[in-house]
Amino acid sequence: MSAFHDLTLDALDGSPLPLEAFKDQVVLVVNVASKCGLTPQYAALENLYQQYKAQGFSVLGVPCNQFAGQEPGTEEQIQAFCSLNYGVTFPLSSKLDVNGPQRHQLYRLLAGEGAEFPGDISWNFEKFLVGPDGRVLERFSPRTAPDDAAVIQAIEKALS
């Protein structure tokens, strides 16, 4: 099993969220925020999830408050916001640090030293496409929309 699949996060509702559940799936890991100009990307992320989940694809939303305090809410507030405003059904973790000395192990694997695509996360909605084997296949900028042709092409290639 990969280091990615060895991790267990806390889900937004406080229950364990073992990444082992994503073994043999393609996962788009996205650091998300409710009060960002890019927040409408939630709709496209949910659409991607619905479109490809039957083929072994998932989105994993990771709330983060490190960028201009744009995710200030509690876990309950974040869940309500995502459900009510965007109908989000894909898994969401509890808030994590994606940069700095308290960077969560998930983001050390995705973007830390020795990662396939190293470097600090630049803003909310940065995306990492993780293959079924737990390897990071692609990294997309926050401004690259989830339904951008490059993202869709990478997902479809990983699923094939």
SEMIRO-30893 format. One record per atom (N, C-alpha, C, O): residue in one letter; x, y, z. Coordinates in steps of 0.001 Angstrom, whole numbers, plus 500000, padded with zeros to 6 digits. Last residue first. Layout:
N
AXYZ;...
END
This chain:
160
S491529505149482778;S491557504151481695;S492558503033481945;S492689502127481122;L491801507012484741;L490740506011484911;L490817504884483876;L490249503809484069;A493768508679483750;A494051507911484982;A493018506791485191;A493339505745485756;K492381509810481588;K493581508996481340;K493877508113482547;K494200506935482392;E490411511241482967;E490020510153482063;E491198509235481753;E491031508019481663;I492020513099484356;I491155512158485087;I490825510970484197;I490943509821484622;A493215514475482209;A494059513759483173;A493241512730483964;A493711511620484213;Q490917515580480989;Q491779514671480224;Q492655513841481183;Q492816512637480984;I490052517263483053;I489206516155482592;I490028515119481839;I489849513917482034;V492204519055483130;V491840518272484319;V491031517059483894;V491305515943484337;A492161520157480556;A493371519476481027;A493076518586482235;A493630517493482354;A489622521392480408;A489923520238479554;A491143519464480047;A491161518235479967;D488122522177483542;D489067522521482486;D489421521254481702;D489508520169482278;D486596521728485738;D486082521214484473;D486926521674483273;D486488521570482127;P487993523009487787;P487871521551487821;P487369520955486507;P487678519806486191;A490156525587486491;A488830525123486896;A488776523596486883;A489437522958486063;T492963526922487713;T492522525931486731;T491214525342487226;T491174524677488261;R493605528411489903;R492812529072488865;R492403528122487745;R491575528483486908;P495246526709491404;P493925527074491905;P493029527681490824;P491816527475490841;S496849524337489173;S496773525628489847;S495360525888490365;S494390525352489829;F497414520880489651;F496759521957488913;F496653523199489788;F496400523112490989;R499378518094489098;R499083519189490034;R498528520332489201;R499098520705488176;E499285514517488704;E499236515885488183;E498987516856489332;E498463516490490383;L499792512182490143;L499920512182488692;L500016513580488102;L500733513807487128;V501068510704492947;V500534511969492430;V500844512038490937;V502000511963490522;R500093507377493813;R501093508282493249;R500416509555492739;R499326509499492168;G498226505541494539;G498617506535495535;G499679507503495061;G500122508362495824;D497255503901492598;D498376503374493381;D498873504366494435;D499831504075495151;P495373505443491289;P494908504311492098;P496000503716493001;P495706503108494031;G496674508866491609;G496305507651490908;G495886506534491849;G496024506658493066;V495585512093492217;V496287510940492773;V495756509686492095;V494547509470492015;L495951515363491463;L495320514144490980;L496186512971491412;L497352512862491033;F495412518227493293;F496357517138493053;F495567515928492593;F494618515512493257;K494867521744493172;K494372520380492952;K495514519406492684;K496454519713491950;E493865524554495038;E494946523879494319;E494581522392494283;E494049521854495254;F491949525941496529;F491532525206495341;F492693524759494449;F492522524604493239;N493798528738497796;N492687527792497884;N492415527168496511;N492629527796495474;W497321528833496905;W496045529453497281;W495012528353497432;W495309527177497224;S499756527437496686;S499730528879496423;S498456529568496880;S498481530754497210;I501639525274498618;I500329525473498015;I500157526988497871;I500387527734498823;D505146524923497954;D504015525356498767;D502748525478497933;D502781525744496731;G506498521986496406;G506323523431496500;G505083523784497288;G504097523047497292;P506709519207494055;P506959519900495323;P506686521400495237;P506649521990494158;F505517516752492709;F505263518154492356;F505450519006493620;F504470519476494196;E506494514464493964;E506519514534492496;E506359515981492005;E506978516386491021;A508470515231496882;A507206514945496201;A507390515076494694;A508326515719494221;G510762516099498111;G510771514754497559;G509481514360496861;G509396513267496300;E509044518150500343;E510341517782499789;E510293516330499314;E509835515446500037;G505471518252499569;G506683518462500355;G507949518063499625;G507926517689498452;A503079517694498351;A503819518869497897;A505129519119498636;A505821520097498355;L501993515210499240;L501581515794497969;L502564516844497450;L502853516887496255;L503229514723501740;L503312513733500664;L503018514364499301;L503713514086498323;R502511517024503074;R503941516701502966;R504145515692501839;R505107515787501076;Y499790516762502987;Y500395517763502114;Y501911517661502083;Y502539518165501152;L499512514682504874;L498958514544503527;L499641515506502571;L500030515118501469;Q500595515813507206;Q501326514760506501;Q500810514548505078;Q501595514265504173;H500149519384507290;H499680518018507549;H500465517021506697;H500938517350505609;R502252521836508524;R501720521194507309;R501370519745507633;R502181518992508172;Q503290523411510478;Q502223522490510886;Q501563521804509684;Q500464521260509796;P505076525057509121;P505605524059510055;P504572523047510530;P504930521944510942;G503636525423505747;G504247525844507006;G504641524699507918;G504554523528507546;N500479524289504355;N501811524892504268;N502355525116505676;N501628525011506663;V498077523266505047;V498679522731503828;V500096523256503612;V500833522727502781;D496296522236507837;D497297523163507331;D497964522511506134;D498367521349506192;L492779521420507681;L494191521051507776;L495055522226507355;L494613523103506613;K489524520676508868;K490495521673508422;K491924521186508666;K492233520619509714;S488385517350507951;S488414518509508847;S489487519468508327;S490269519109507446;S487409516524504547;S488142516303505801;S487901517485506738;S487291518484506358;L484743515298502651;L485463516478503127;L486160516114504434;L485574515478505310;P483588513434499815;P484156513504501165;P484904514808501431;P485595515343500564;F480746514769497944;F482055514114498022;F482647514298499423;F482254515216500143;T478500516274497902;T478353514925498460;T479693514197498542;T479776513126499142;V477245519526497864;V478448518686497922;V478145517346498593;V477608517295499699;G475482521551497130;G475047520164497092;G476188519166497160;G476107518083496581;Y476113524206497450;Y476686523512496293;Y476283522045496211;Y476714521353495288;N474730525271499641;N475060526130498509;N475496525382497259;N475284525852496141;L474280523124501462;L473201524035501078;L473492524802499797;L472607524969498957;S476816521819501644;S475583521096501299;S474519522032500748;S473929521770499700;C478593523876502366;C478843523054501169;C477578522343500706;C477304522274499508;F477397524861504745;F477653525733503605;F477786524920502316;F477164525240501303;A477454522575506385;A476175523188506015;A476340524063504775;A475517524011503861;Q480253522185506608;Q479394521141506046;Q478069521729505563;Q477613521419504463;I480991524598507865;I481545524251506548;I480646523221505868;I480314523364504692;Q479619524376510283;Q479311525481509376;Q479806525184507961;Q479122525481506981;E480888522123511382;E479445522098511121;E479047523190510128;E478233522954509236;E483523523042511663;E483245521911510780;E481762521870510405;E481418521613509252;T483344526656511582;T483496525375512275;T483218524257511268;T482739524506510162;G484991529053509355;G483883528361510008;G484282527116510771;G485389526596510631;P486917530333507846;P486892530572509288;P485899529706510059;P485962529635511286;E488491530358505324;E487705529220505811;E487630529302507337;E488196528465508040;Q490055532537504776;Q488854532354503964;Q488066531081504290;Q487088530764503612;G492378533827505745;G491291533464506665;G489987533158505957;G488917533481506472;A494287534040503747;A493465535213504053;A492258534872504926;A491232535547504857;F494754530833503926;F494831531853502880;F493810532940503164;F492625532791502865;Q494348528848505806;Q495659529500505760;Q495757530637504748;Q496765531342504724;N492278527127506294;N492074528535506644;N493375529324506565;N493492530372507199;C490828524525504435;C492062525137504936;C491800526622505168;C491178527289504342;P489313521389503694;P489200522777504123;P490498523283504753;P491169522569505498;V489588519354501191;V490360519569502418;V490246521043502809;V491009521868502306;G487811516915499419;G487931518318499779;G488603518457501135;G488244517779502098;L488336514665497049;L488539514801498490;L488775516273498771;L489815516821498406;V486505512924494647;V487084514208495030;V487244514136496539;V486378513601497231;S487027509884492826;S486481510656493937;S487180511999494027;S488298512175493544;F486289507169490621;F486865508500490855;F486225509131492078;F485037508942492340;G485215504872489441;G486310504765490403;G487029506072490661;G488237506087490894;Q483041505202487869;Q484228504646487207;Q485425504539488153;Q486519504162487733;A481227506478489392;A480922505083489062;A482103504388488377;A482165503160488309;K482274509092489406;K482399508241490596;K482119506774490303;K482731505904490922;Y482055510919487301;Y483062509859487208;Y483093508883488385;Y483873507930488362;Q479927512732487779;Q480153512221486428;Q481036510973486414;Q480808510065485614;Q480162513427490472;Q478967512714490007;Q479206512044488649;Q478744510929488407;Y482658514757490365;Y482450513605491246;Y481265512769490753;Y481365511547490635;L482074516855488622;L483096515860488278;L482886514582489079;L482931513476488541;N480156518205490218;N479790517661488906;N480774516596488449;N480366515549487946;E481751518970492377;E480638518046492603;E480199517413491286;E479902516220491240;L483442520749491010;L484007519571491690;L482913518530491929;L483130517339491705;A481634522693490194;A482308521886489176;A482938520643489793;A482964519588489159;A480942523683492762;A479911523156491852;A480541522254490795;A480033521165490530;Y483369524627493827;Y482676523514494481;Y481655522868493533;Y481522521644493507;Q484011526932492511;Q484566525688491971;Q483942524462492645;Q483984523367492083;P483096529077494012;P482164528452493075;P482710527184492395;P481948526444491771;T485523529876495374;T484576528964496016;T483554528351495048;T483170527198495241;L487229531782494495;L487217530528493743;L486223529511494300;L486092528410493764;G487093533789496319;G486580534073494990;G486481532812494131;G485734532782493153;C486079532347499434;C487118532656498455;C486450532981497127;C485355532494496846;K484910531128501656;K484789532573501462;K485850533096500497;K486440534153500717;S485375528394501952;S484006528862501736;S483884530333501371;S482859530748500830;A487861526326500440;A487503527398501366;A486147527974500970;A485814528033499786;V490095523475500009;V488903524268499736;V488674525342500798;V489217525275501900;N492378521608498275;N492200522413499482;N491130523463499186;N491248524237498236;V491730518482496855;V491610519928496656;V491495520618498011;V490628520270498813;V492465515652495042;V492571516254496373;V492638517768496185;V493488518276495453;L490935513356493249;L491345514739493091;L491294515372494477;L490214515601495022;V491776509991492706;V491267510998493647;V491820512373493290;V493018512534493058;V490924506852491566;V491589508090491185;V490949509173492055;V489724509264492133;Q491293503811493449;Q490503504900492875;Q491430506028492441;Q492568506133492897;D492771501936494812;D492274501565493484;D491321502599492882;D490619502305491915;K491801503350497855;K492700502423497166;K492016501972495881;K490823501665495874;F490241504896499415;F490439505358498041;F491405504470497255;F491782504795496130;A490371503853501909;A489079503734501222;A489189504143499754;A488337503784498941;E492763504735502832;E492736503376502310;E491429503131501538;E491387502304500627;L492304506995504149;L492531507142502719;L492662505782502039;L492671505694500811;P489761507129506547;P490976506432506100;P491137506559504588;P490209506263503835;L488529509138508512;L488469509130507060;L489756508470506546;L490708509150506163;P486594508954511503;P487832508675510766;P487578508634509263;P486540508154508808;S484409511788512230;S484674510356512098;S485998510140511367;S486478511044510683;G483947514493512083;G484736513988513205;G485039512500513138;G485851512002513918;D482781515481509846;D481874515148510953;D482608514538512155;D481977514119513125;L484949515701508141;L484336516936508632;L483405516664509810;L483250517518510682;A487307513165509175;A486274513693508287;A485671514941508927;A485867515196510115;D490706513089509678;D489414513228510343;D488456513790509309;D488761514780508643;L492641510619507872;L492292511996508234;L491066511951509125;L490459510895509306;T495182508374507638;T493790508514508054;T493597509964508487;T494306510464509361;L497439506901505236;L496983508002506089;L495509507863506461;L494706507313505707;D498027504965503397;D498292504653504803;D497719505710505748;D497535505441506936;H497739506035500904;H496663505177501402;H496851504764502858;H495916504262503482;F500204507371500721;F498940508111500636;F497821507296501274;F497051507810502086;A502026505287500712;A502009506182501868;A500714506991501898;A500181507269502972;S500396502310499381;S501172503543499282;S501086504354500569;S500204504143501401;M500846498814500000;M500000500000500000;M500892501250500000;M501994501242500548;
END
